[in-house]
């Protein structure tokens, strides 16, 4: 292992995290605070997230259109890429200038995805009974019910669902960074204390 430098790299990474654990802790706390703010203003978060997604899609459309003129593949490929780029431009612009309606559409699509994905997980876990299938079954049931809940409460759910998910994701991400920072701070000194005895 050491001849490839894996051990040294791992030790270097751990040491780097330990030296900068305060920044990771601050990042985690910051993400947690943003998540709490997002949960407190789910409608605003939903609208802002939809606009950001629209900007990303619109940018992707510009890139695809540019590739239609620069990449190979002949005239047919260029036309297809150009058409796809135009569709992405239109979709991005639609989300940017109509974020509330766009959020309703995205929520409905997301709800149906949850329903289908949850049903697939439930059926596959019951049929195949692979190791740990119970966890997959539970996750599938939760996903399926979440999709049904979003669909049943739509269009109202379209105003808060995306913001709710973004807020929860930010909080979970913040907690994970806080845990990494605290573990890095406490684990490495213990390793140094054990070194002389070895």
C-alpha contacts under 8 A as a table, 3 or more apart, distances in Angstrom:
res1	aa1	res2	aa2	distance
1	X	4	X	5.68
1	X	5	X	6.74
1	X	6	X	5.92
1	X	7	X	6.60
2	X	5	X	4.87
2	X	6	X	5.88
2	X	7	X	5.51
2	X	8	X	7.05
3	X	6	X	7.80
5	X	8	X	5.25
5	X	9	X	6.04
6	X	9	X	5.14
6	X	10	X	6.18
7	X	10	X	5.17
7	X	11	X	6.21
8	X	11	X	5.12
8	X	12	X	6.00
9	X	12	X	4.99
9	X	13	X	6.08
10	X	13	X	5.12
10	X	14	X	6.17
11	X	14	X	5.14
11	X	15	X	6.06
12	X	15	X	5.10
12	X	16	X	6.05
13	X	16	X	5.03
13	X	17	X	6.19
14	X	17	X	5.12
14	X	18	X	6.10
14	X	184	X	6.98
14	X	188	X	7.44
15	X	18	X	4.96
15	X	19	X	6.14
15	X	188	X	7.34
16	X	19	X	5.20
16	X	20	X	6.29
17	X	20	X	5.16
17	X	21	X	5.59
17	X	181	X	7.44
17	X	184	X	6.32
18	X	21	X	5.05
18	X	181	X	7.47
18	X	184	X	5.07
18	X	185	X	5.26
18	X	188	X	7.04
19	X	22	X	7.92
20	X	23	X	5.51
20	X	24	X	6.71
21	X	24	X	5.10
21	X	25	X	6.09
21	X	181	X	4.73
21	X	182	X	7.18
21	X	184	X	6.66
21	X	185	X	6.22
22	X	25	X	4.98
22	X	26	X	6.10
22	X	181	X	6.95
23	X	26	X	5.00
23	X	27	X	6.05
24	X	27	X	4.95
24	X	28	X	6.15
24	X	177	X	5.99
24	X	178	X	6.70
24	X	180	X	7.55
24	X	181	X	5.47
25	X	28	X	5.11
25	X	29	X	6.19
25	X	177	X	6.37
25	X	178	X	4.86
25	X	181	X	5.34
25	X	182	X	7.43
26	X	29	X	5.11
26	X	30	X	5.94
26	X	178	X	7.87
27	X	30	X	5.05
27	X	31	X	6.11
27	X	174	X	6.95
27	X	177	X	6.94
27	X	178	X	7.79
28	X	31	X	5.19
28	X	32	X	6.12
28	X	173	X	6.97
28	X	174	X	3.74
28	X	175	X	6.00
28	X	176	X	7.11
28	X	177	X	4.70
28	X	178	X	4.94
29	X	32	X	5.01
29	X	33	X	6.18
29	X	174	X	5.87
29	X	175	X	7.59
29	X	178	X	6.90
30	X	33	X	5.14
30	X	34	X	6.21
30	X	174	X	7.07
31	X	34	X	5.04
31	X	35	X	6.06
31	X	170	X	5.46
31	X	171	X	6.21
31	X	173	X	6.83
31	X	174	X	4.72
32	X	35	X	4.98
32	X	36	X	6.26
32	X	170	X	6.02
32	X	171	X	4.35
32	X	172	X	7.48
32	X	173	X	7.47
32	X	174	X	4.73
32	X	175	X	6.87
33	X	36	X	5.11
33	X	37	X	6.22
33	X	171	X	7.50
34	X	37	X	5.03
34	X	38	X	6.03
34	X	167	X	7.35
34	X	170	X	6.80
34	X	171	X	7.62
35	X	38	X	4.94
35	X	39	X	6.16
35	X	166	X	7.26
35	X	167	X	4.12
35	X	168	X	6.25
35	X	169	X	7.30
35	X	170	X	4.69
35	X	171	X	4.86
36	X	39	X	5.10
36	X	40	X	6.22
36	X	167	X	6.44
36	X	171	X	7.01
37	X	40	X	5.01
37	X	41	X	6.34
37	X	167	X	7.55
38	X	41	X	5.18
38	X	42	X	5.64
38	X	44	X	7.93
38	X	45	X	5.71
38	X	163	X	6.40
38	X	164	X	7.20
38	X	166	X	7.17
38	X	167	X	4.83
39	X	42	X	5.27
39	X	163	X	6.87
39	X	164	X	5.74
39	X	167	X	5.14
39	X	168	X	7.43
41	X	44	X	5.50
41	X	45	X	6.14
41	X	163	X	7.64
42	X	45	X	4.95
42	X	46	X	5.92
42	X	159	X	7.64
42	X	160	X	5.00
42	X	161	X	7.51
42	X	162	X	7.63
42	X	163	X	4.39
42	X	164	X	5.65
42	X	167	X	7.82
43	X	46	X	5.06
43	X	47	X	6.32
43	X	159	X	5.39
43	X	160	X	4.93
43	X	163	X	6.32
44	X	47	X	5.17
44	X	48	X	6.12
44	X	163	X	7.39
45	X	48	X	5.12
45	X	49	X	5.89
45	X	160	X	7.96
45	X	162	X	7.54
45	X	163	X	4.64
45	X	166	X	7.70
46	X	49	X	5.17
46	X	50	X	6.10
46	X	103	X	6.90
46	X	159	X	6.58
46	X	160	X	6.05
46	X	161	X	7.25
46	X	162	X	5.09
46	X	163	X	4.19
46	X	164	X	7.82
47	X	50	X	5.14
47	X	51	X	6.29
47	X	99	X	5.51
47	X	100	X	6.11
47	X	103	X	6.98
47	X	159	X	7.95
47	X	163	X	7.91
48	X	51	X	5.14
48	X	52	X	6.21
48	X	99	X	7.85
49	X	52	X	5.08
49	X	53	X	6.11
49	X	162	X	7.52
49	X	163	X	7.32
50	X	53	X	5.05
50	X	54	X	6.11
50	X	95	X	6.24
50	X	96	X	7.14
50	X	99	X	5.63
50	X	100	X	7.94
50	X	102	X	6.94
50	X	103	X	6.14
51	X	54	X	4.91
51	X	55	X	6.27
51	X	95	X	5.90
51	X	96	X	4.61
51	X	97	X	7.83
51	X	99	X	5.94
52	X	55	X	5.07
52	X	56	X	6.30
52	X	96	X	7.63
53	X	56	X	5.05
53	X	57	X	6.16
53	X	92	X	7.42
53	X	95	X	7.50
54	X	57	X	5.12
54	X	58	X	5.98
54	X	91	X	7.16
54	X	92	X	4.01
54	X	93	X	6.33
54	X	94	X	7.38
54	X	95	X	4.88
54	X	96	X	5.16
55	X	58	X	5.07
55	X	59	X	6.04
55	X	92	X	6.00
55	X	93	X	7.63
55	X	96	X	6.79
56	X	59	X	5.14
56	X	60	X	6.17
56	X	92	X	7.32
57	X	60	X	4.95
57	X	61	X	6.20
57	X	88	X	5.94
57	X	89	X	6.92
57	X	91	X	7.14
57	X	92	X	4.93
58	X	61	X	4.98
58	X	62	X	6.42
58	X	88	X	5.89
58	X	89	X	4.61
58	X	90	X	7.50
58	X	91	X	7.22
58	X	92	X	4.38
58	X	93	X	6.51
59	X	62	X	5.12
59	X	63	X	6.33
59	X	89	X	7.62
60	X	63	X	5.05
60	X	64	X	6.16
60	X	85	X	7.45
60	X	88	X	6.96
60	X	89	X	7.84
61	X	64	X	5.09
61	X	65	X	6.13
61	X	84	X	7.33
61	X	85	X	4.13
61	X	86	X	6.33
61	X	87	X	7.36
61	X	88	X	4.65
61	X	89	X	4.97
62	X	65	X	5.13
62	X	66	X	6.12
62	X	85	X	6.33
62	X	89	X	6.99
63	X	66	X	5.06
63	X	67	X	6.17
63	X	85	X	7.53
64	X	67	X	5.02
64	X	68	X	6.33
64	X	81	X	6.16
64	X	82	X	6.77
64	X	84	X	7.27
64	X	85	X	4.99
65	X	68	X	5.09
65	X	69	X	7.08
65	X	81	X	6.38
65	X	82	X	4.87
65	X	83	X	7.96
65	X	84	X	7.79
65	X	85	X	4.90
65	X	86	X	7.22
66	X	69	X	5.59
66	X	70	X	6.52
67	X	70	X	4.94
67	X	71	X	5.26
67	X	78	X	7.95
67	X	81	X	7.42
68	X	71	X	5.89
68	X	77	X	7.43
68	X	78	X	4.44
68	X	79	X	7.07
68	X	81	X	5.33
68	X	82	X	5.54
69	X	78	X	6.58
71	X	78	X	7.73
72	X	77	X	7.76
72	X	78	X	7.75
73	X	76	X	7.29
73	X	77	X	5.18
73	X	78	X	6.85
74	X	77	X	5.57
74	X	78	X	6.34
75	X	78	X	5.06
75	X	79	X	6.14
76	X	79	X	5.18
76	X	80	X	6.31
77	X	80	X	5.13
77	X	81	X	6.13
78	X	81	X	5.17
78	X	82	X	5.95
79	X	82	X	5.00
79	X	83	X	6.06
80	X	83	X	5.12
80	X	84	X	6.17
81	X	84	X	5.06
81	X	85	X	6.04
82	X	85	X	4.99
82	X	86	X	6.22
83	X	86	X	5.12
83	X	87	X	6.29
84	X	87	X	5.10
84	X	88	X	6.23
85	X	88	X	5.07
85	X	89	X	6.14
86	X	89	X	4.95
86	X	90	X	6.19
87	X	90	X	5.12
87	X	91	X	6.13
88	X	91	X	5.05
88	X	92	X	5.96
89	X	92	X	5.17
89	X	93	X	6.04
90	X	93	X	5.15
90	X	94	X	6.01
91	X	94	X	5.05
91	X	95	X	6.33
92	X	95	X	5.25
92	X	96	X	6.21
93	X	96	X	5.02
93	X	97	X	6.06
94	X	97	X	5.45
94	X	98	X	5.59
94	X	99	X	7.54
94	X	102	X	7.16
95	X	98	X	5.18
95	X	99	X	4.90
95	X	101	X	7.81
95	X	102	X	5.15
95	X	103	X	7.84
96	X	99	X	5.64
98	X	101	X	5.61
98	X	102	X	5.95
99	X	102	X	4.85
99	X	103	X	5.89
100	X	103	X	5.05
100	X	104	X	6.41
100	X	159	X	7.04
101	X	104	X	5.10
101	X	105	X	6.40
102	X	105	X	5.11
102	X	106	X	6.11
103	X	106	X	5.03
103	X	107	X	5.97
103	X	158	X	5.65
103	X	159	X	6.73
103	X	162	X	7.51
104	X	107	X	5.21
104	X	108	X	6.31
104	X	154	X	7.82
104	X	155	X	6.19
104	X	157	X	7.75
104	X	158	X	4.26
104	X	159	X	6.74
105	X	108	X	5.25
105	X	109	X	6.29
105	X	158	X	7.51
106	X	109	X	5.11
106	X	110	X	5.99
106	X	158	X	7.63
107	X	110	X	4.94
107	X	111	X	5.99
107	X	150	X	7.52
107	X	157	X	7.28
107	X	158	X	5.16
107	X	161	X	6.84
107	X	162	X	7.04
108	X	111	X	5.02
108	X	112	X	6.32
108	X	150	X	7.47
108	X	151	X	6.56
108	X	154	X	7.28
108	X	158	X	7.31
109	X	112	X	5.30
109	X	113	X	6.18
110	X	113	X	4.98
110	X	114	X	6.20
110	X	147	X	7.55
111	X	114	X	5.11
111	X	115	X	6.29
111	X	146	X	7.42
111	X	147	X	4.26
111	X	148	X	6.95
111	X	150	X	5.66
111	X	151	X	5.92
112	X	115	X	4.97
112	X	116	X	6.15
112	X	147	X	6.13
112	X	151	X	7.56
113	X	116	X	5.22
113	X	117	X	5.86
113	X	147	X	7.35
114	X	117	X	5.15
114	X	118	X	5.72
114	X	143	X	5.47
114	X	144	X	5.67
114	X	146	X	6.89
114	X	147	X	4.75
115	X	118	X	5.24
115	X	119	X	6.11
115	X	143	X	6.73
115	X	144	X	4.46
115	X	145	X	7.31
115	X	146	X	7.63
115	X	147	X	4.82
115	X	148	X	6.56
116	X	119	X	5.19
116	X	120	X	6.20
116	X	144	X	7.26
117	X	120	X	5.14
117	X	121	X	6.25
117	X	140	X	7.23
117	X	143	X	7.31
117	X	144	X	7.24
118	X	121	X	5.16
118	X	122	X	6.20
118	X	139	X	7.41
118	X	140	X	4.05
118	X	141	X	6.02
118	X	142	X	7.34
118	X	143	X	4.89
118	X	144	X	4.31
119	X	122	X	5.14
119	X	123	X	6.14
119	X	140	X	6.40
119	X	141	X	7.49
119	X	144	X	6.18
120	X	123	X	5.29
120	X	124	X	5.95
120	X	140	X	7.48
121	X	124	X	5.26
121	X	125	X	5.98
121	X	136	X	6.33
121	X	137	X	6.29
121	X	139	X	7.66
121	X	140	X	4.89
122	X	125	X	5.36
122	X	126	X	6.21
122	X	136	X	7.14
122	X	137	X	4.90
122	X	138	X	7.82
122	X	140	X	5.13
122	X	141	X	6.53
123	X	126	X	5.24
123	X	127	X	6.05
124	X	127	X	5.19
124	X	128	X	5.82
124	X	129	X	7.84
125	X	128	X	5.50
125	X	129	X	5.36
125	X	130	X	6.95
125	X	133	X	5.15
125	X	134	X	7.24
125	X	136	X	6.27
125	X	137	X	5.70
126	X	129	X	5.63
126	X	133	X	7.49
126	X	137	X	7.30
129	X	132	X	7.98
129	X	133	X	5.50
130	X	133	X	5.31
132	X	135	X	5.71
132	X	136	X	6.94
133	X	136	X	5.07
133	X	137	X	6.07
134	X	137	X	4.95
134	X	138	X	6.17
135	X	138	X	5.09
135	X	139	X	6.13
136	X	139	X	5.06
136	X	140	X	5.99
137	X	140	X	5.05
137	X	141	X	6.19
138	X	141	X	5.16
138	X	142	X	6.26
139	X	142	X	5.19
139	X	143	X	6.07
140	X	143	X	5.07
140	X	144	X	5.97
141	X	144	X	5.10
141	X	145	X	6.09
142	X	145	X	5.20
142	X	146	X	6.05
143	X	146	X	5.09
143	X	147	X	6.27
144	X	147	X	5.17
144	X	148	X	6.33
145	X	148	X	4.97
145	X	149	X	6.05
146	X	149	X	5.01
146	X	150	X	6.19
147	X	150	X	5.21
147	X	151	X	6.14
148	X	151	X	5.07
148	X	152	X	5.95
149	X	152	X	5.16
149	X	153	X	6.16
150	X	153	X	5.35
150	X	154	X	5.92
150	X	157	X	5.84
150	X	161	X	7.75
151	X	154	X	5.10
151	X	155	X	7.95
151	X	157	X	7.87
153	X	156	X	5.81
153	X	157	X	5.48
154	X	157	X	4.88
154	X	158	X	6.16
155	X	158	X	5.26
155	X	159	X	7.39
156	X	159	X	5.68
156	X	160	X	7.51
157	X	160	X	5.57
157	X	161	X	5.44
158	X	161	X	5.70
158	X	162	X	7.30
159	X	162	X	7.62
160	X	163	X	5.34
160	X	164	X	5.97
161	X	164	X	5.03
161	X	165	X	6.25
162	X	165	X	5.21
162	X	166	X	6.14
163	X	166	X	5.06
163	X	167	X	6.06
164	X	167	X	5.19
164	X	168	X	6.24
165	X	168	X	5.17
165	X	169	X	6.05
166	X	169	X	5.10
166	X	170	X	6.15
167	X	170	X	5.17
167	X	171	X	6.28
168	X	171	X	5.17
168	X	172	X	6.17
169	X	172	X	5.18
169	X	173	X	6.00
170	X	173	X	5.06
170	X	174	X	6.02
171	X	174	X	5.01
171	X	175	X	6.18
172	X	175	X	5.12
172	X	176	X	6.24
173	X	176	X	5.17
173	X	177	X	6.35
174	X	177	X	5.24
174	X	178	X	6.23
175	X	178	X	5.10
175	X	179	X	6.21
176	X	179	X	5.14
176	X	180	X	6.22
177	X	180	X	5.01
177	X	181	X	6.12
178	X	181	X	5.13
178	X	182	X	6.21
179	X	182	X	5.26
179	X	183	X	6.01
180	X	183	X	5.23
180	X	184	X	6.01
181	X	184	X	5.22
181	X	185	X	6.16
182	X	185	X	5.09
182	X	186	X	6.30
183	X	186	X	5.30
183	X	187	X	5.73
184	X	187	X	5.41
184	X	188	X	6.30
185	X	188	X	6.51
185	X	189	X	7.49
186	X	189	X	6.15
186	X	190	X	6.93
187	X	190	X	5.44
187	X	191	X	6.59
188	X	191	X	5.04
188	X	192	X	6.41
189	X	192	X	5.00
189	X	193	X	6.23
190	X	193	X	5.04
190	X	194	X	6.28
191	X	194	X	5.16
191	X	195	X	6.33
192	X	195	X	5.17
192	X	196	X	7.65
193	X	196	X	6.65
193	X	197	X	7.85
194	X	197	X	5.60
194	X	198	X	6.63
195	X	198	X	5.25
